[in-house]
């Protein structure tokens, strides 16, 4: 996943705007427009109480009526499905999609809540933007099980950025990258232009921006084909980059799901 898509994946946009509406901070139609963003159309299939595809206004209202009080995000990749609940078939679908929206709260009761996972797929690309289908699945367990708190993700990001500055240079992964600073400033500007609902915690916004910078460093490092000149160096490169990429994905997921201050 490249830095720009990691910055604001569709699941993150839906989580931010949808959670604000579920908390009663936004009208359904305002949140629906935020969920769709630059896409042409979103249709949600399998919403509780609906027999056909619906838009976000209806979907969020139905989820709220079923007991959902908030949303979360997971950004799984092969070998690292962190934050995605079962069953295994759903985990596999989530890994293939690369992102998933997960619900918090829900019926039938507090002891055995029903949780849902919403998986996106682009059904067509129109001139006005993508047409996206979201399929609703019943999932086992709770979202974000085992993931860190926002404060922990913030600390990990700070440490990871320090590692990125030292380790990548020592491995030669930034060699001949005179445009590195320019490219990273592009990621920073993209983070500053995020269109997010009001009330998002300042620390969550800071974590999103730091995660974007880290993801940008990793993406640029992975484009440098000349660094790994031996099998040992290639293994070392993977050992350095994969944890940095995982830290960025985790931080983005945690930040989008953070409660407002």
Secondary structure, DSSP 8 states (H G I E B T S, - for coil): --HHHHHT-HHHHHHHHHHHHHTTSS-HHHHHHHHHTTSSEEEEES-TT-SS-B-HHHHHHHHHHTTEEEEEEE--BTTB-TT--S-HHHHHHHHHHS-EEEEEE-SB-SSSB-EEEEEEEEEEEETTEEEEEEEEEEESS-TTTT---HHHHHHHHHHHHHHHHHHHHHTTTTTT-TTHHHHHHHHHHHHHT----TT--HHHHHHHHHHHHHHHHHHHHHT-TTS--SHHHHHHHHHHHHHHHHHHHHHHHHHHT----
